[in-house]
Amino acid sequence: MQQDTINLKNVSFAYRKDRPILKNITMNVPRGKITAIMGGSGSGKTTILRLISGQIQAEHGIVNVFGENLRNLSAANTHEIRKKLGLLFQLGALFTDMNVAQNVAFPLQEHSNLPQSFINKVVAMKLEAVGLTGTQDLMPNQLSGGMARRVALARAIALDPELMLYDEPFTGLDPISLNTIAMLIKKLNTSLKQTAVLVTHDIAATMEIADYIYFMANGEIIAHGTPEEIKSTTNPAVKQFINGEINGTFEYKYPSKLSYQHYLGQA
């Protein structure tokens, strides 16, 4: 039986007690598959990535990663778990005072005792994998948005992680760059049997590369299934999201208890 890389069971979390972010979430991420988490802004998607990476702890429920309950781990053991995962930040988050090669080499220098000559070879291999051989000496401000995202991906895979977390990898990209990143995510999954969790708003790319999709709204999972099952869903909230309709479960207004008039009266 195939073991899951990640298991979330009855997980709840809030940054503020009066505004829960996650409500009783249960989710399984099978090993070697691409699992996507979709939903409107503020639905709790990125919070799940932070739980998985041990940046925050669930208030209730269990978060298991690689078979370990993160709540029971020491700081040192949590650090060891993190060495087995890579994270592609939403906007790349490259170090602006380092060139491309130095950015990609950073995790290798921090977490290994490899000689610099070998690190340089690994950097060259990772940049070739994302189609950016020859950019080693460029600075981040000399890169296009799509190139910067690919450099960030090369850095994220520098240590050959078993698990990749992608936080909105397609945001702000032109169609060619977007499809290039999607192709690279699928290629890594196929060639390395790498497990991936993909947080995204992009419908078309996700339907092409994901093995399984969870849809979230208001901190809850409202639907889940294969891309084919999601496409044929009758769930009105999922249909609203896929079709980009204004009215429905997903709302753009912050759920404040105070009215617009209240703030006008403060002047």
HELIX and SHEET records of a PDB file:
HELIX    1   1 LYS A   45  ILE A   52  1                                   8    
HELIX    2   2 LEU A   70  ASN A   72  5                                   3    
HELIX    3   3 ALA A   75  ARG A   82  1                                   8    
HELIX    4   4 VAL A  100  HIS A  111  1                                  12    
HELIX    5   5 GLN A  116  ALA A  129  1                                  14    
HELIX    6   6 PRO A  140  GLN A  142  5                                   3    
HELIX    7   7 GLY A  145  ALA A  156  1                                  12    
HELIX    8   8 PRO A  175  LEU A  192  1                                  18    
HELIX    9   9 ILE A  203  ILE A  209  1                                   7    
HELIX   10  10 PRO A  227  LYS A  231  1                                   5    
HELIX   11  11 PRO A  236  ASN A  243  1                                   8    
HELIX   12  12 TYR A  260  LEU A  264  1                                   5    
SHEET    1   A 4 ARG A  19  PRO A  30  0                                        
SHEET    2   A 4 ASP A   4  ARG A  16 -1                                        
SHEET    3   A 4 HIS A  60  VAL A  65 -1                                        
SHEET    4   A 4 GLU A  68  ASN A  69 -1                                        
SHEET    1   B 6 LEU A  85  LEU A  88  0                                        
SHEET    2   B 6 LEU A 163  ASP A 167  1                                        
SHEET    3   B 6 THR A 195  VAL A 199  1                                        
SHEET    4   B 6 ILE A  34  GLY A  39  1                                        
SHEET    5   B 6 TYR A 212  ALA A 217  1                                        
SHEET    6   B 6 GLU A 220  GLY A 225 -1                                        
END                                                                             
